[in-house]
Amino acid sequence: NDFYVYLVTDENEVNVLKRLHQFDKTLPEIGVKMKTGLTVDFRNKDILRDEDEEGAIPLFYSQHIKQGKVQFPIKKEHEYIVTHKNGLMQDNKNYLFVKRFTAKEEPRRLQCSVYLAKDYPQYRKISTQNKINFVDGLMAEMSECLVYGLYVLFNSTLYDEYYRILNGSTQVNSTEINSMPIPDLKCVQEMGRKLMKSMDYSEANCNMILEEYCE
């Protein structure tokens, strides 16, 4: 039901489209979906906290997305919230965090980090600020290899170039991401295992892993 007009400007962009359109799955078709962060901080000032306290849960911002890993805490203000509103909380489980906004001059539009629940075992719930997106499992929690496999895709040059063709703005739109062509679940999990084994989360390594699945 969704139709997109691709405004290609050169032969390289034509090649990007050809290479990615060989894949016939989307995120929802492999059981995951990108969603927008839950908490609009300036509308919920009364629940924001600068320090951890009893009953507080982490509030993750785009500043916590650093070179493929989520770093928390980083001593910024309002890193925690205290709330009983279910709409502002999500389960502490595995996610892929993706910045929702980037500056025009930044080299990449897609900037992401792996979030693993096991790194924050003290929390049952967490929250995400509205300026990040997150990829979540639709029916079950994502395995670590699936999260890392999605990281390979989102951190690759090919997918960054594709998204720039698809969207000329600096905002990462979850609807557009959910419609992008991706490999099937088995392939994405294989990519994740290769990345985990290599321990190299660089764009260059993600490109090398993805290259094995692209003609």
CORLIN-V107937 format. One record per residue. RES is the residue in one small letter. PHI is phi as a letter, one per 20 degrees, with the letter a starting at -180 (none if undefined). Layout:
# CORLIN-V107937
res=RES phi=PHI
res=RES phi=PHI
This chain:
# CORLIN-V107937
res=n phi=none
res=d phi=d
res=f phi=c
res=y phi=c
res=v phi=d
res=y phi=e
res=l phi=e
res=v phi=f
res=t phi=d
res=d phi=b
res=e phi=f
res=n phi=f
res=e phi=f
res=v phi=f
res=n phi=f
res=v phi=g
res=l phi=f
res=k phi=f
res=r phi=f
res=l phi=f
res=h phi=f
res=q phi=f
res=f phi=e
res=d phi=d
res=k phi=d
res=t phi=c
res=l phi=g
res=p phi=f
res=e phi=f
res=i phi=d
res=g phi=n
res=v phi=c
res=k phi=b
res=m phi=e
res=k phi=c
res=t phi=e
res=g phi=g
res=l phi=e
res=t phi=d
res=v phi=e
res=d phi=f
res=f phi=f
res=r phi=e
res=n phi=c
res=k phi=f
res=d phi=f
res=i phi=d
res=l phi=f
res=r phi=c
res=d phi=e
res=e phi=c
res=d phi=f
res=e phi=b
res=e phi=f
res=g phi=n
res=a phi=e
res=i phi=c
res=p phi=f
res=l phi=d
res=f phi=e
res=y phi=d
res=s phi=f
res=q phi=f
res=h phi=e
res=i phi=e
res=k phi=c
res=q phi=l
res=g phi=n
res=k phi=c
res=v phi=e
res=q phi=d
res=f phi=b
res=p phi=f
res=i phi=c
res=k phi=m
res=k phi=e
res=e phi=f
res=h phi=m
res=e phi=e
res=y phi=c
res=i phi=c
res=v phi=c
res=t phi=b
res=h phi=d
res=k phi=f
res=n phi=f
res=g phi=f
res=l phi=d
res=m phi=c
res=q phi=c
res=d phi=f
res=n phi=f
res=k phi=b
res=n phi=f
res=y phi=c
res=l phi=d
res=f phi=e
res=v phi=c
res=k phi=f
res=r phi=e
res=f phi=c
res=t phi=c
res=a phi=f
res=k phi=g
res=e phi=e
res=e phi=f
res=p phi=f
res=r phi=c
res=r phi=e
res=l phi=e
res=q phi=c
res=c phi=c
res=s phi=b
res=v phi=e
res=y phi=d
res=l phi=d
res=a phi=g
res=k phi=f
res=d phi=f
res=y phi=c
res=p phi=f
res=q phi=f
res=y phi=d
res=r phi=e
res=k phi=c
res=i phi=c
res=s phi=b
res=t phi=c
res=q phi=f
res=n phi=f
res=k phi=e
res=i phi=c
res=n phi=d
res=f phi=b
res=v phi=e
res=d phi=c
res=g phi=f
res=l phi=f
res=m phi=d
res=a phi=b
res=e phi=f
res=m phi=f
res=s phi=f
res=e phi=f
res=c phi=f
res=l phi=f
res=v phi=f
res=y phi=f
res=g phi=f
res=l phi=f
res=y phi=f
res=v phi=g
res=l phi=f
res=f phi=f
res=n phi=e
res=s phi=e
res=t phi=f
res=l phi=f
res=y phi=f
res=d phi=f
res=e phi=f
res=y phi=f
res=y phi=f
res=r phi=f
res=i phi=f
res=l phi=f
res=n phi=c
res=g phi=e
res=s phi=e
res=t phi=e
res=q phi=d
res=v phi=e
res=n phi=e
res=s phi=f
res=t phi=f
res=e phi=f
res=i phi=f
res=n phi=f
res=s phi=d
res=m phi=f
res=p phi=f
res=i phi=c
res=p phi=f
res=d phi=f
res=l phi=g
res=k phi=g
res=c phi=f
res=v phi=f
res=q phi=f
res=e phi=f
res=m phi=g
res=g phi=f
res=r phi=f
res=k phi=f
res=l phi=f
res=m phi=f
res=k phi=f
res=s phi=f
res=m phi=m
res=d phi=d
res=y phi=e
res=s phi=f
res=e phi=f
res=a phi=f
res=n phi=f
res=c phi=f
res=n phi=f
res=m phi=f
res=i phi=f
res=l phi=f
res=e phi=g
res=e phi=f
res=y phi=d
res=c phi=d
res=e phi=f
